[in-house]
Amino acid sequence: MNDDDSFSRPPSSAQIAADYRQLNFVGSTQIATELFGSFNSFVNSADAGTANEEFSFKYGALASISSPHVKKANGKVMIIDPKIYFRLMVKKMI
């Protein structure tokens, strides 16, 4: 309830997401592919008596290539893992 006896809902959000990832190895090189998507709902009722609900849908794909290098010296292990990423993401407001 607001000061003027009107009903107001607190801001809230909900999200549903799905993600799929696959790892492949070619020798010491790692190739990862990923598909993802999420549906978001956000309600902001800052104004008394209204509920502004926004929906968005994000989806995309990600591919990465990495080649980790491990070096052992004097009882210490050093790992260098350079990566190259390719990412495509789309966001739509509904």
C-alpha positions, -999 to +999 in steps of 0.1 A: +000+000+000+012+035-008+005+067+011-025+074-010-041+040-002-033+025-036-018-008-043+018-011-056+038-042-063+075-043-054+100-046-083+105-083-092+120-104-119+120-140-132+143-157-156+142-191-174+174-201-192+188-231-211+224-237-220+242-264-239+280-268-241+302-293-258+340-298-254+362-314-280+399-321-279+422-322-309+455-331-294+463-305-267+438-280-283+404-276-268+374-265-289+343-255-271+309-247-286+279-234-266+243-225-274+223-204-249+190-187-245+171-170-217+137-154-212+134-126-187+105-109-171+109-077-151+081-059-132+086-023-120+056-007-104+071+025-092+039+044-102+009+037-079-017+016-096+005+005-126+026-025-132+051-019-161+061-054-171+090-059-196+100-091-213+132-098-231+146-129-249+184-134-253+199-161-273+232-168-290+262-190-297+298-191-284+328-209-298+362-209-283+396-224-291+423-228-264+457-245-262+469-248-226+506-250-220+519-265-188+555-259-176+570-276-146+602-261-131+617-261-096+586-278-080+563-252-095+537-256-122+528-227-145+498-229-168+493-206-197+459-210-215+455-185-244+419-185-258+402-171-288+364-164-285+337-159-311+304-148-297+271-140-313+243-127-290+208-113-298+186-095-274+149-088-282+125-068-261+090-082-263 
